[in-house]
Amino acid sequence: MTTDNGKSSQNDGRAQAVGPKPNDPNTEENAAKLEKLTENLKKIEALSLRLTGALAAQKAHDTALDGPGQEMMMQAAAAYLSTMMQNPSKIIEHQVAYWGKTLAHYAEAQKALASGEFRAPADAAPQDRRFANPLWTTHPFFNFVKQQYLIGADAVQSTVGEMEGLAERERTRLEYFTKQIVDMMAPTNFLATNPDALEKAIATEGQSLVAGLENLLADVEANDGALAVSLADRSAFRVGENLATTAGAVVFRNKMFELIQYSPSTDTVYETPLLIFPPWINKFYVLDLGARNSLIKWIVDQGFTLFVVSWVNPDGSYADTSMDDYIKDGYLAAFDAVRAITGQAQINVVGYCIAGTTLGLTLAHLQKHGQSPAKSATFFTTLADFSDPGEVGVFLENDFVDGIERQSSADGILSKTFMARTFSFLRSNELIWTPAIKSYMMGQTPPAFDLLYWNGDGTNLPAKMATQYLRDLCQDNGFAQGTYRVMGQPVRLSDVTLPIYAIACETDHIAHWRGSFNGIAQMGAAEKTFVLAQSGHIAGIVNPPSKNKYGHYTNTAPIAGKPEDWKAGAQFHAGSWWPRWAAWLAGYSGVLIAAPALGGANHPVLCAAPGTYVLASPKA
């Protein structure tokens, strides 16, 4: 055989070898990659077996906690059938529109491929952070999957939104859970249709998938077979070491709480002390994450003598602990301890979220009995009127609450696992799907983020207290209706008569600002100040002035009427609301006195802050 130039292609009668030369570095590199891939596939198989065993260890629980009941499904089906019977043209219109968009996009994709170029058709889809990878726009397969998903998602949500014969509350729930299903089915949530995860798996010879399975297994094993995505690197933080580090001491302790008094950082302090009641759904140190964003440290630095309640993290032995117990052995006991330590007849008090609701109940109870141990009350993101509970209301119907009551009665507690899952689903893309993709598909270590660490450091609730709160306050709206009983006597919002300062947060998904406004409006105080902070339930409150991040709204008009009208007439202020509140609080804090020592003769220092209760983590 000869080549074009007539020279023989053979060398000494031997055929020239085809392929890489001996000792070719590319051959060695490819062999090493193949070996690594093979090892990782074996690891994936072993981890998958371990994961199966870990999931099987999950404790049985009431299935009503996993989703809305059949009644809602039946209501949806009935509404769809009713719409189909009474207005068939609307159903046909939806179907035709959906199939038209689907087929048109299919034809465009086919036309693009038929052109001989490996490209996607024109993509006019709206911006969506889930589809940030350029392949979602440029690659024919991924673009087709994305656009078909978005067309289907729009069709489903539009159909549900236009159903007839549904009460507004039913429609809200149906739209919410429909969106949850639509978000869950996003192609980004599946390995085979997630280009980021596939690219990283190829680039790492499968190591990212091994790391992802290890992360998944660790989360499942840490939660006794249940799946809860870790949002932060748990090894990066230690409470009392790099979280909750403001100097102070525990000066009182009972079965419900530890009372922390913080060390003064100024030579003189206001004579009237300040007592903060954080929510017992979470731990208090969200107000003391670090020196730069600690509301606790900032308050101390302004010259206030500060006490903070650190609630017990209950186990099954607290099953019969009631709302009255939280008021009697929590609020009233803390009032008495702070007044005894400081020698002041009256104190200023703060309640955050559920602790604000219960503070309102306590103050109404005291007013009924002619007692006034508090000079003023501040409410952080507090709902007291539950006639419109906002987004969280989708979980306050009987299908969920019945399940919660059965499960907590059996366990003695409402587990932190169920509560964390519920709150996460209020922001599922941010708190479930995106973290799960990064951790389980990409194999990334969760970030060292103090706020997310705190978010995962949850607490349990006593069974009786949880049921009373959900039934009597949320479902029956007992405080606003005047039917809720404290120590056997009914109280109502108008019984809260001392000066009030309330802060709500504009994008709060747990205690929405309109509901907070409506509750404060019904309180009987002659002096009421309402502030609307930008951002959400935590970031709107933990908003240090030094960061100059979120602003706030104020209005000198009475707190009455529609909250939207109040906001329309409000003035916006750049920066944190903290200094504005501190100036108001100073007016109720008396004169400046020499900074006192911690505790007192009958209230010795028991241990250093942040105490022991905040460190306890009883089994959920």
Helices and strands as residue ranges (DSSP letters): H 25-56, G 63-66, H 70-86, H 88-114, G 129-131, H 135-138, H 140-161, H 168-184, G 187-189, G 191-193, H 195-203, H 207-222, G 234-236, E 248-253, E 257-262, E 268-270, E 274-277, G 284-287, G 291-293, H 295-301, E 306-311, G 316-318, H 323-325, I 326-332, H 333-342, E 347-352, H 354-368, E 374-380, G 390-395, H 398-411, E 413-414, H 416-425, H 428-428, I 429-433, H 434-436, I 437-441, H 450-455, E 461-462, H 463-468, I 469-475, H 478-481, E 485-486, E 489-490, G 493-495, E 500-505, H 513-522, E 528-533, G 545-547, E 552-554, H 563-568, E 571-573, H 578-586, E 592-594, E 607-608, G 613-615
